[in-house]
Amino acid sequence: GEKPFACSQCSYRSAVRSNLASHARLMHSEAGVQCAECPFRGSSRRELRLHVGQQHRKGGGVTLLRCPHCPYACDKRQALQSHLRCHSEERPFRCPACPYASKHPGNLRSHVRSKHPADGGAKREARQAARCQASLRCTLCPETFVREDSLRSHWRLHRDGVLPTTTASEQAPPEHPANAG
């Protein structure tokens, strides 16, 4: 996938702005969490605790699993697998009632609860599905969104030149949320 966020101090690139911030804090600043027993610097207290358990306790402690794409580290394979989906375009958790798909099962559960309540009946479900699909479509490219805040963030990427437009329109109309704020 596309990785528009580039580190100004090295070749690291990310599709997620917060991953770039974590990278910069961990790799290029004095910030972070310093181990008292060695030069290791972690990006969080949790990562430092895992490091200390693995490197400085008798018996070895836990095994630290690192993300190959960002500073994230954890001690459970399932947590790493879940985290790795944030770097992927794959959305394996699909809504049975509309085109919505998510990288994480919890997001799908929230979507189904809020957009497709069980007591609504088939007609209501069809209306909800249509609303999910059509009401949050980007006017500048083919992307669709379920959440308004996600669409607004996406529009800002167009406005700021991070994402190109793929339609004839070069700029959002004046009433378009991309021009707000």
KATA-V348256 format. One record per helix or strand of 3 or more residues. SS is the DSSP state (H for helix, E for strand). FROM is the first residue (numbers start at 1). LEN is the number of residues. If there is no record, write none. Layout:
((SS | FROM | LEN) (SS | FROM | LEN))
This chain:
((H | 17 | 12) (H | 45 | 11) (H | 77 | 11) (H | 105 | 11) (H | 118 | 17) (H | 148 | 12) (H | 177 | 3))
